[in-house]
């Protein structure tokens, strides 16, 4: 607990403060381009043990534990909802090795580090060690963007984080069930029976909930506007019923339910994923703030050399060893193996789950259960800060840093898309042209551009394309509705400021027009598909020039009065796609991509071997 005082905050004010601190930290981290976990940890410690302003146990009393339990249940359900088995089967061999071999080995190694380095009992070590195999998906993403790793090591780290999220949660839940049953049972035989029956019931209940929900959704027994509320209520019901059958088995049940729904091929799956993304941001940040604020000042001051030894042993042994064993004898080069082995930041899911289990273990009489939250915070803070500073230098040392700037994905094959793709490639940027129509990609293929034949929003695209390579999207098909769908659907993943689309055709009737709030940013002259391609047919072309102190944007405008800026690439490798109202950067060595009429052929290039102007001769002959 934080600082003890006679009176505290009003519970409503306490809830509001937790929400403001959690979401505010997430937003500020986005603005500062840094891991949100660092700011959330700082905020929770300041208002809790630091200032004594918020003491969750004091403010919320008996509601504290049920709130944490339900929040963690939803977080684990979200983890299960993330794991589609098609993803695992389609993933590279390295990812399967990391999950199927590295996961169990990591559990054992982490438990050993907790027991021998941190001095925890085997009961606490087994439970905490299970969730420790999770490398935070929300932490890995910004680190990968910052470090600009090559494609394969980046994909390995990203997929490991996604797939191991529910796997680690399941490991921790199973270990906790074993501890609960062994402590409550009167004999070993009774313990085994209770555990098997309880786990089987939890799995069956979770599977039944997922199956029933999928069947109801598929047969239109639930209207669209009620699908998310029904999902939420069923989730709580499965959690509560399973918990009543076997104490703490509800977490296992909701994880299984999430796995079932993720693999049920539901048409509403995208909407359900949006719900879980929004809910998880609120709940994870809230749980993190609550656990940090609930830390006791004396517990923080009691951190000693064993905590440091534990963190060091995880970073140097418990993480690298299982990864190196899992990837041994694979076709992955040793430099990539080393990079993956020594990159394992932990995130907020670890703290949320470990904090809850620590409280529950302490309630069961496991003396060191209350140390788990403190060790989780120490591990998360150390790994996030360490990898934030060392991943880029380590990748550079091992030669695993991508030299190229993240590129552009153009959705829609056309003359305009191909010409723009070739111009972007002159800036040494990766370019992908995608289209569901194979014939529309002919020009791009002939020009040597990377292409994807299929729907960019399909599950196949998600599995086959490396989205980390691209950080900007241009929706440029001849279908305005599809362009708007692409821009709207990909905006949460790429960021709305990085998603663009060609101008929509003006509709004769307002009832046929798409909502103005949907779609992407304007690009170049803000022209429709047909206007943009017609401009090229009239002789316009994409060009690239370099700006300097001697050749400023003003000089460029004087030489190209009709020129339309399309993009600029700064000397630091920062690409901006420009709209009609954007100004070109005036930084020296900026490269500008623009659209302009073709230059008239210079007279010197038109002279024949005798020095005569061939154009004049051709004109005279035509007369």
N, C-alpha and C positions, 0 to 999 in steps of 0.2 A: 504494500500500500504506500501511497504517497504520504505527505506530511499530515499528521493527525490534527484536526481542528474541531472545535465545538459545533460549528455550523458550516455548511458548504453551499454550493450552487443549487439553485432550483433544478430539479431533474430535466425540465423542458429546456432550460438554458444550457444545461450540461450536454443534452443531445445536440442542440444547435451548435455549441462550441466544437464538439467532436466533428460534426459535419463540415463546418467552416474550415477547421484545421486540416482535415483530411483532403477534401476537394481543393482547398486553397493551395495545399502543398503540391498536389498533382498539377494544378494549373501553373504555379510558379516554376515547377521543375520543367514543364513544357516550354515555358518562356525562356528559361535559362539554359535549356538543353542539357540537363543533368538528371541523374536518376532520382525519381521522386522519393525513393525510400530514405535517402539521406535527410531530406527536408522533413519528412513525416517523423522520423526518429527524433530529430532535433526538436520539432514542435511538441511531440508527446512528452519528452523528457523535461522541457522547459516548463510547460503548464502543470506537469505532474510533480515529480520529486524535486524539480528545481524551484518553482514558485509556490507550489502547494495550492494552486488555483483550482485544479481539477483532480479529484480523487474518485475514480469510478466506483470503487467499492462503497464509498461513503455516499456518493450522489445517487447511485442506482440500487444499492442494497442487494436484496435477494434476486432482483431482475438481472444482475450482472452476468451470472453464469448461464441462464437460459438464453440471453441475448447473444453471448459469445457462441454458444452451441448452435443456435439457429443460423447465425452468420457463417460459421465455419461449414455447416452442412450445405448451405447454398454455394459457398466457394468450392467445396469438393464436388458438388453436383456440376458446377461449371467446368471443373477439371475433367470430369467424365464426359461431359458434352463436347469437349474439344477433341477427344480422341476417336477419330474414325479409323477403323481397322484397315480400310483401303489405303489410308495414309501410311500406315506402318508397312503394308505389303509392297507399296509402290516406292517406299523410301529406299535409299541406298543401303547396301550391305553394312556400311559403317554405322548407320543409325540403328539398325537391328542389333548389331553387336553391342553397341553402347547400352541399349535397353535390356536385351535378354541376358547378356553376360555381365556388362558393366554395372547394371542395376543391382543384382544380388551381391556382387562383390563389393560394390560401394556401400551397401547396407552393412555388411560384415565389417568392412574397414572403418566406417564411421562409428559403428557401435564400439569397436575396439578402442578407437581414439577417445571416445567419450568415457569409457570405463578406465583406461589406463592413464590417459593424460588429464582428463578433467576430474576423475575420481568419482564418477556417477556409478550407481548400482547397475547391475546388468538389466534390471527391469526398465529403468529409465533410459538406459543406453539403447536397448532394443527398440523402444518406441520412438525416441528422438532420432536414432540412426536411420530409421525407415524414411522419415520425411526429409532427411538431410541429402538424399540422392537427388532431390529436386533442385535443378538450377533454374532460377527464376525467369520465366518467359518474358515478364515485363521489364526485367533488368537487362537481359541479353540483348533485346532489340536496340535500345539506344547505344549500347556498347559497340555493337556491330556497325551501326551507322557511323559512329565516331571513329572506329579503327579502320574501316574500309578494307575488310579482309577479302582474300580471294574467295571465289565462289564456293569451292568444296568445304573448306574449314568453316566458313560462315554458315553453310547449309547444315553441316553436322551439329554445330552448336545450337542453331535455331531449332532443328527438329528434335534434338535430344531434350531441350527444355520443354517443348510442347508435349512430347510423348511421355516423358518421365513425370510430368505434373500429376496425372491421376495414378500412375504406378507407385510413386513415392507415397501418396496419400493412402493408397490401399495397404502398402507395407506397414505404415504407421498404425493404421486402424486395426489390422490383423494382430500386430504385436500387442497393441493395447488390449484387444479382446483376450488374448492369452493371459496377460497379467491379471485382468479382472476375474477371469474364470478360475485361475489358479489360486487367487486369494480368497475367493468365496466358496470354492468347492471343499467338501469334507474329505475327499480322497482323490488320488490321481485318476482313477477310472471315472469318477463322477466329473472331474474337471474336463477330461477329454470328451466325455459324452455331452456335457453342457456346451463346450466350445464348438464341437462339430454341429450340434443341433442349432445352436444360436447363429453360427455363421451361415449354415444352410438356409435357415429361415430368413436371415437378412438378405442373402443373395436372391432367394426366391421372391421375397417381397419386392425388392428393387426391380427384378426382372419383370414381375407381374405388373408393377406400376408403369414401367416403360412400355411393355407390350400393350396394356390397356389404353394408355394415352395415345400411342401410335395408331392403334386400331380406331379409336374414336376420332382422331384427327383425319385419318385417311378416309373414313366413311362419312365425313362431314357431319358428325354428331355434335360437334362443337363449332359455333360460329367463329369467324375470324377474330372479331373484336374480343372474344372471351378466351382465346387460346392461351395467352400469357397468364391471365389470372387463374385459369384452371390448372395450368402447369405449376404455378406457384403454390396453390392450395394442395394439390396432390403431392408435391414435394414435401411440404410440411407434414401431411398426413402419413406418408411413408416413413418419414423420419421419426415421428412420434410413436407410431404403432410398433416399428421395429425396436425402438428403445424400450418400449414397455415389455417386449418379449425377452430381450437380453440387453442389459444395461450397456449403453454406448454403442450398440450395433447399428443405430440409425445412420451413423456416418458411412458405414460400409454400404448400407442399403441405398442411400441416395447417390453414392458414387456409381454403383451398379446401374441404377436407374438412368443416370446421365449417359453411361456407356451404351445402354440399350437404345436410347433415343438417338444418339449420335450415329448409330449404324442402322437405323430403321428407314433411311432414305425418305424422310418426310418432306412433302412440298413446302411445309412451313418452317423447315429447319433454319433458314436464314433469319427469319423473324425471331425464332427462339434464341439464336446465337446473339442477336442484337440485344435481346433482353438480358441475357447472362452477362454480356460485356458491360452494359450500363450498371446492372446490379452489382457486379463484381468490383467495379471501380469504387462504388460507394461503400460496399461492405469491407473490402480489403483495407481501404484507407481508414475506415472507422475502427475496425478491429485493431489495426496497427497503432492508431492513436490511443485507444483504450488500454492496450497492453503496455505501451510505453509509459503512459501516465500512471498506470497502476503499479509500476515498479517501485519497490521500497528503496529509499535513499541508502539505507544500511546495506542492502543487497548490492547496490551499485558500488559502494565503497569497499565491499568485501571482495571485489574482483582482484585476484592475485595472479601469481606466476602460473598457476594451473590453467587459468583461462587463456593466457597467452600461449602456453604449451599446447593446449587443445586446438586453438586456431591455427597455429603453425603446423601441427601434425596433420590437420585436415588439408591445408593448402599444399603441403609438400609430400604427403604420403597417402592419406585416405582418398583424395581426389585423383592424383596422377596414376597411382598404381592400378586401380581397377580399369581405368581408361586404357592404359598401355597394354594390359593383359587382354582386354576385350578386342583391341585393334591389332593385336599381334598376328603375324602371318596374313594380313590383309594386303590389298593392293594400294593402300593409302601410304604415301611417302612419310618417312620418319619425321620430317619437319612439321607436317600437318598433325601427326599424332602428338608430338610434343606440345604444339600450340593448343590443341583441344584438351590435352591432359592437364595443363597448367592454367586453364580458363574455366572457372566454376563459380561464378557469382551466385549467391543465394538471394532470394527475394522475399516479398511480403507474405506469400503463401506459406513459406516455411515458418515465419514468425507467428502467423495466425494459428496454424494447426498445432505447432509446438507449444505455443502459449496455452491453448485450451487443454491439451493433453497434460501439460505440466500441472495445471490447476487440478485436473481430475486425478492424476497420480498422487498428488499431495493429499487430496481428500480421501483416497484409498488407504493412506497410511505409509506411502512410499516417501521416506524422509527427504530425499533429495529432489523430489518432483518440482519443488518451487525454484530450483536452480535452472531448470530447463529454459525458461523464458529469458533469463539473463544471458545464458550461453548462446541462445538463438540470436538475440540482439547483437552480441559481440561478434558472432560469426558473420551475420549479414552485413554489419557495418564494415568489418575488416575486409571482406571479400569485395564488396561493392567499391569501396574507396581504393583498394589495392589494384583491382583490375581496371578501374577507371583511369588510373595513372600508368599502369604497366602494359596493358594489352597492346596499345599502338607500338611502343618500343619493342616489345617481344615479337610482334608480327613482323616488324621491320627487320629485326635481327635474324629471324628465321626465313626471311624472304617470302612471307605470306601476306603481305599488304598489297592490295590491288592498286595498280598504278593508275587505273582509269577512274574518272569521275563517274558517279552514278548517272545512268543515261535516261533515255526517253522511250516510252512505249506508245506507239501510234496505233490506235484501234481503227481500222478501216483502210483497206488497200486502194490506192488511187494514184493518179499521176502526181497530185499534190503531195500525198504522203511519201511517195518514193523520192521525189525531189527534195523534200524537207529532210528525210532520213539520210540521204547522201550528203547534204550540207552539214547536218549534225555530226556525221561521221568524219567530216573534215576537221571538226573540233576534237577529234579523238574520243568521241562519246559512244558508248554502246547504244544501239538502236534496235528495236524490235517492231515489226509491222504485223499486226494481227487482223484476221478477218475470217468470218465463218464461211465465206464464199472463196473456194480455191482459185477460181479464175481471177478474182480481184487482186490476188497476190502475185500474179505473173510478172508485172513490172518490177516489183520489189525483189523477187527471186532472181530475175535476170540481172538486176543491178548489184547482186551479191549481198543484199541486206538479210539479216536474220528475220525469219518469218514464223508465225504460228497459225496453222490452219485450224480454226475452231472458235468457239465462243470464249472470250476472255473472262467471262463471269462463271464459266463452268467449273466443275470440280476437277476435270482433267487439266485445265489450265493451272489451277492451284497446285496440282501435284507435279506437273511437268515443267513449269516455268519457274525460274529463279527470280522472284520479285525483288530480292535484295539488290539485284543489279540495276534496277531502275527506280528512280524516285520521282518521276513525273509522267503523267498520262495525258495524251491528247485524244479525245473522242472525235473521230473525223470520218465517220461513215456517211452514206447518203440518206440514212434514216435518222431523223431528228429525235424520234422517241427513243431509239436504241442508244444514241449518243447521250441523251439525258439520263437514261438508266445506268449506263456505264459510269458516267461522271458521279452520279449520286451514290452508286453502290461502292465505288472505289475510294470515294472521298474519306471515309473513316480510316482506311488503311494507309493511304498516301498523304493525307492532309488535304483539306479543301483548297488550300492555296497552291497545291501542286497538281491539281486536276483541271484540265482545260477542255473546251469543246468548240467546234465550229458553230457559227451563228445559226439559230433556228430560222426556218422559213416563216414569214409572216402569214398567219392564217386569216382567211376571209371572215371567219366567225370566231368570236371569243370562246365559244363552247368547245371548239376544236383545239384551242391553244393549250400548250403545256404550262403548268404553274411556273411563274417567274422565279419562285424560290428554289426550284430544282435545277440541277445542271452544274456545269463547271465554269471556270473563269474564261474571260475572253482572251483570244490570242491574235496577235498581229493586227490586221486591219478589221478584225471582227466581221468576216465574210461567211456566207453560207458555203456549203459543199460545192455547189454549182458555180458560185462566183469565184471561189478560190481556184478551182480547176480551170475555169474560163480564163482567168488572168494568166495562167501558165500557157494556155493555148494561144494567147495573144502575144506571146514572146517574152513574158516576164520570167525571171529566174532568181534562185536563191544564191546569194554570194556571201563570202566571209572576208572581213577586213580587220586589221589590227589598229586599235587606237593608241595614241601616245601623246606626249606633250606637244609634239609638232603637228600631230593629226588628231585633233579633238573632235567630239561629236558635232560641234559647229562646223568644222571643216568638212566632215563627212556629209552633213546636211547640204552644204553649198554645192558639193559635187554630185549629190544624189537628191535633188529636190523632191522627186516622187518616191524615194525609197521608203520602205515600211520596215521598221525594226521588228525582228521576230524573237531574237534571243541574244543574250550577252553572257560571255564566260569570263569571269574574273581571273586574275593571275593566281589566285589561291585555289582554282578549280571549282568555283561556285557558279553553277549555271542558273540563269533566270530566263524563263519564258516570258515574253513581254506582251502586254495588251495594248490597245490603242491609246491608253492614257498613261502608260509607264514611260519613264525617261531612261535613256541609256546611261549606264555607269560612266563616270568621267575618270575612273581609275586608269592609270597608265598600264599598258600591256593587256588591256581588256580586248577580247576578240568579239566582234559584233557580227551576228548573222542577220542578214536583211534581205528583203525582196525588192527587186528593182527591174525596170525594163532592160532588155539586153542592150549592151553597148553596140554602137555602130562599129563595124569592122574598120580598124585603122587603115589609112591609106597605104602605109608602108607594107602592111600585110596583103594588100591587094595588087601590088605591082608584080609584073611578070619578070622574066629573066632579062628583058630589054629595058626595064624601068618604066613600062607603060602601065597606066591605071586600068586594070582589067574590068572594073565596074563601068568606066566610061566606054570602053570598047564594047562591052556587052550591051550597053544602052544604045549605042550608035547602031550596032548590028540589028537590034530589035526594031529600030525605026525603019 
